[in-house]
Each structure stands twice: as structure tokens, then as C-alpha cells.
């Protein structure tokens, strides 16, 4: 960690400057998208930046705590209304995976195993770990998922802000560092310290975000904690996450990244087309907000989409619950199909 500290501080500095520029331009999710853009440009330009693995691992833990604060009794009272959209999510996972997998295989020319894991709409860390174990090309896999998550993070806020002109749902006002309860802060830190290890022990998907989120949500639903995290914490985590995503492109040649980025853009547009059609149909059928459904179904990572929903004020509890279900399908149900697919691909390869 000590050797990478200067590169980490440089990434944060670049991210903060990018976020400030986006904030000055009044762009959506300025601190997240600005830091991502600035560090992506720095990465492909050969600047020595890095966000260490321990820091990257802490990001979803903090986001889990933040999302847990949005689970209020009022939100849970409407949870039964989510059943139709949660049911459709299961079918949606297999549909969007099939479309993306065919694209990766036929258009991008990937081998069958790499194309399968590149097409799964899961988080970057989960997909790279599962793909590496199955024998996928880890560099291509990492690059395609990083591009997908980055494009989804760019496209969704831009569309919601400038095309759909989404109206955020009313949310509780965020606290400041001065008004935040120190006792509540220490309790939420305990949620992180206990929730993540327990979720990992129970083999829960996205354990870093789900474990702390469940404990944080339980404490807020019970009324044991009433204060909300300070807005400064949300801003900081946006800069760190954006910097981490942008730094993922370090080491790649501009030519290679340009090619993958072009093809990933085409794939993301195809996936997002299915997302918009599904969200539109569900909105007409259930009466649920179209904008929240787009975030809930979008093929981004759970941590990124949770943070986006928090920043845009589009029902983080609703969005995160749908992404958690999608991860459960991918991590627990999809492996039965993946094992058969991988075995067949290996037999064909000799």
C-alpha cells in the first residue's frame, strides 16, 4: 500500500479536479463521472495512477452502509409493489446475457468462454473472478466489463437528466459532518466490520455491499438509528469510485482501448435498448416509476448503480434490491448453465 500511495493520491487529485470541472459545467453526477473521465484520460495517456485493492474493496462496503440508510418503514411498506418487476428481472438477466454473449462471440470475435462471461451483466469483480476460474481471457474480460460499467454510468445519468428530465423522488435531507451523530457513525462502522465478514461466510453475492447494507437497513428500520450520513461522505466515495474505474484502463494501449471501447459502446447500446423496452413495459404494467426501473434494470454493477441512485434521488432501496436479485441469479443459478457451457466449449477446443 505504501509504495502505491503516491499513485493513489495522484489519482484522487486528478479525480477531484475532474469532478470539480464537471460540477462547474453543471453535468449530472459530476464528482463520479468527472473523476472517472479524468482518470480514464490519465490512464490511457500513460500517467502512473492506481487505486490500491484494499481501497477498491472498501468502496462497496461504504456504499452498502449508505444504501442501508434509505430503507425506511415507508419504503418497505411499498415493497409488495416490487414483486412484478423483481420477477421480470430474472427473465431479463437471461435475455440480456444471451444478446450480449452473441455480440461478443460474433462481432468481437471472442472465444466462447470469454464471450459468455463478458456478456453476463454482473459487477466487474464478480465477473472477472468467475471468468478467470473458468479459463476466460482475463485482460479482455476486465476491459469489456470496465467499458460497459463506465458507459452505463455515463449514458444513464445523461439520458435521465437531459432526455427524460427525471424528477427525483423526495429523500431525507443529508446531514453535514458537523451535525452527524458520532455514535451513529461508530455503529455504522460496526455494521461494516460485521456485515461484510458474515455475508462472505454465508457466500452471499456481492458480500461487500449486501452485508453492511442489510445491517444498516435493519438498524434504520428499527428506529435504532435516525441520522443520515453526511453529504461529504457521498461526495468522497464518488471521487474514489470514479478514480478506481478510470484507473482500470491503465496499462492498455490507446489503440486497443479505442477498439474495445467502440465495440463495447455498440454492445452497451444493444443492452440498454432491451433495458429501456423492459422498463417501459413494466412501467405501463405496474405503474412503477420509469426512471427508477431504468436504473434498477441497467446492466451496471450493483455498487455503481446504488451510488447513482443515491446521487440522483431515485429510490436507492428499490434499485439496489433489483440489482441484488440479478446478482443472486448470476452467482447462484447461472453457474448450473455455465458449467455445461464451459464443459462443452472445452470439449470443442480439444
N, C-alpha and C positions, 0 to 999 in steps of 0.2 A: 504493500500500500504506500510506503514511504517513497519508493522510487517513482511511483506513478503520480504522486501528489502534485508536482508542478504541472503535469499534463492535464490533471483533473481540474486544477484551479484555472488553467488557461481555457479549458472547455467551458467552465462556468462563467468566466469573464466574457467569452465570445457569445455564449448563450444569453447572458444578461443584456449585452449590447444589442443583440438581435431582437430580443423581447421588447426592449425599450423602443427600438425603431418601429416595430410593428404596433406598439402602443401609441406612438406618436401619429402613425398613419391610421389609427382607429380601426385596425383589422381585427377580425374575430379571433378568440383565443390567442392574444398577442404574445404572452410570455411563453406559451407552449410552442406555437408554430414559429415564432420568431427565433427562439433558441434552437429549434430543430433545423430551420433553414440556415442559420448562420454556421452551425456546426457541420451540417452536411457540406456546405461550400468549403469550409475549412478542411474537412476530411479529404475531399477529392482534390484539393489544392496541395495536399501533402503536409499540412500543418500537423505537428505532433500533439494530438489531443487524445484523451482517454477518460472514460468514466469507469473506475475500478468495479470489479464484480461485486464486492460487498456493498457498494453504494447502489448498484443496479438492483441487488436483491432486496434492499430496504425500501425501494420506491413503491412496489405493490403493497408492502406492509402498511406504510403510511396512508396510501390511497384507501386500503381496506378500512382503516380506522375512520377516515373522513367520510366514506360512503356509509358506514355504520351509523353515523350521526343523523343521517337522513331518514332512517327507519323510525317513523313516529307512529303513534296509535292511529292517527288519521290516515296515514298511508296504508297501514296493514288492514284497516277496515275495508279498503277497496281491493285487497289482494285477490279476492274471488273473481274480480273482473278480468284478471290477467290469464285465467285458465285457457281461453281460446287461443290467445296469442302464444302462450307457452307451448301448447300442443302443436301449433303450426311450426314453431321453431324447430322441433325435432325433424319434421319432414324437410324443412328449409335447409337444414345442415347437409342432408344427403344430396339434395338438389344442387345446391351451390358448389358442393365438393365435386360432384360429377362434371359440372360445367368447367370449373377451374382446372380439374385434372386433365380433361380432354384438351384444353387450351395449352397447358404446359407440355403435354405429350406431342400434339400435332403441330402447334405453332412454334413453341420454344425449343422443340427437339430434345427434351429431357428424357432420360431413361425412365422406365415405368415406376420404379420405387421413388426416385426423386420427384417425379411429377405428381405422384399420389400425395406425398407429404407437403409438396408445395401448394397443392390445391385445397388442403384441409384448412378451413377458416378459424384456426386457433391462434393462440398467442405465440409470439416469437420464440420464447424459451421452451414452451411445451413441445412445439413442432420440431424445433431443432434437436431436442433431446430424443424424441421418439424416432425421428428420421435417421439420426446418427446410429442408433441401436439397430435399425433395420438395414443399414448399409447405403443410405442415400448420400448424394454428393453434398456434403455439409456446407461448402462455400456457396454453391448455387442456392441451396435451401435457405441459408441465412439471408442472402442478398434479396431473394424474391419476397420473403416474408417481411424484411425490413422495408422494402419498397412498397409492399401492399399496405402495411400499417401506416407508413408515412403518407401515402396518397389518400387513404381513408381519413386520416386526421386532417388533411388539407381540404379534401373535397366536401366532407360533411358540414363542417362549420361554415364554409363559404356558401354552400347551397342553402343551408338553413338561414343564414344571415341576409344574403343578398337576393336569393331567388324566392324562397318560401316565406321569408320575413317572419320567422318563428317568434311567437310570443312566449317567453319563459314562464313556467309555472311559478306561482308565488312560493318563495322559500324564506326560511327564517333568516333574519339578518345575521351576518357573520360578526364574530367578536373581533376585537383587536388584542394585541399582545398584552396591553395594559389591563384590559377588562376580563381576560380569560382566567378562569379559576385554576390555580396551581394544583389543587387537589384533584380536580377532574383531569388535568393534564397527566398527572402521575398515574391515575387509574387507567387512562387510555394507553399509556406506555406499558402498563402491566398487561393490557389486552394484547398488545403486540408481542410481548415476551412470552405469553402463554398460548395465545391463539395460533400462531404460526407453527410451533413445535407439535402441538396437539393435532392440528389439521394434517401436518406431514406424517405423523404417526398413524393416523387413520386413513392415509392415502387419498385424501380429498383433493380433487383437481384444483389447480391454482391456489395451493395451500397458503401461499404468502399473503394473498388478498382475502380469501374466503374466511380463514381462521380468525384474524383480527376483526374482520367485518362482522362476523356473527356475534362475537363477544361485545363489540361496541354497540351493535344494534340491540342486543338483549339488555344492556345497561340503560340505553336511552328509552327503550320501550317500557322498561320497568319504572322509569322515573328516577332511577338512582343517580343519573347524570342529566343535567338540564342545559348546561352551557354548550356552545358550539365552538369548534376550533377557530383560531384566528385566521383572518383573510391572508395575513402574511405567510402562513404555512402553505396555503393553497398556491400562492404565487411562487414560493421557493420550490415546491415539488414540481410545478410546471416547468421551471427553468431546468431543473435536474433531469427530469424525464425527457424533455426536448433535446438536451445536450447528449443524453445517453443514446437516444435514437439516431441523432445526427452523427455521432462518433462511430456508429456501427459500420459506416461506409469507409472508414479509414483503411488504407492499405490496398484498396481497389483502384485499378486504373480508370481514368476518366472514360476511356473508350468502352471498357467492359461495363461500367456502371450506366453509361448512356444507353447501351443496347438493352440491358436488363430493365432499366427504368422505362424505356419506351414500351417494351413488351409487357412489363408489369402494369403500366398505365392502361393498356388495352384490356388486360385481364381484370383489373380493378373496375373499369367501366362496365364490363360484362357482368361482374358480380354485383355491382351496385345497381345495375338495371333490374336484376332479379330482386334485390333488396327493396327498391322503390315500388315495384309492382306488388310484392308481397305486403309491404307496409300499407300501400294504398287499399288493397283488398281487405286487409284486417281492419283498417280504419273505417271503411264503409260497413263492414260486417259487425264490428264490436262497438264502434263509437269511441275507441281509444284515440288519443292524440296522434296524428300522423307524424309529427316531428319526433315525438318520443319513440314511436315504433321504428323510425328510420335508424335512430341511434341504437335501439335495442337489437335490431337485426343486422346492423352493419358488420361487415367482415373484418373488424379491427380486433386488437387484443382487449381483454377484459379491463386491464389497468388503464389503457389509453382511453377507452370509451367511458369508463367510470369517471375519469378525470374530466373528460369533455362534457359529460352530462352535468357534473358538479359546476363547472365553469359557465355552462350555458343555461343552467337552471332548468333542465328538462328531466325532472323526476329521476334522480340517480338510483333510488331503490328499484324502480321499475326496470331501468336499463340494465343495472348490474345483475338482477335476478335472471333476466333473459340470457345474458352472456354466461352466467354461471351454469345455466341449464345446457347451453350449447357446448361448454367445455366438458360437462358430465357426459354428454352424448359422445363427444370426440374421444375422451380419455377412457370411458368405461364400456361403451357399446361398439364404437368404431373398431377397436382392436380385433374383435372377432372377424370382421371383414378384412382388416388389414393383414392379419396373419395369413389368411387364404390367398390374398392378392400377392403378398411378398413371396410366399412359397411358390406360387405359380410363376412369378417373374423370374425367380432364381432358377427354376427348372428350365425355363425357356432360354436362360442365359448359359445353360450347360452346367 
